[in-house]
Amino acid sequence: MAGEPKAKQPPAPAAPQGAYAAWKQRVAALIESKGPFSGILRERGIRRLCIAGATPEAAADEAETIAP
């Protein structure tokens, strides 16, 4: 029994060019302002938080929570 083909989803609206870069720079500045060992986020984690709509402050707090 062959299933029906799924309807294609429209692409997600594109963020303004440079929006991610500016958001990422803000997160990095917040992490750095908290001290040298305040936290580290891998690129994958930063991207995940940005896509989820997290504020830079929330992302910096997440890095502080993840820090070893």
Buried (B, 14 or more C-beta within 10 A) or exposed (E): EEEEEEEEEEEEEEEEEEEBEEBBEBBBEBBEEBEEEBBEBEEEBBEBBBEEEBEBEBBBBBBBEEEE
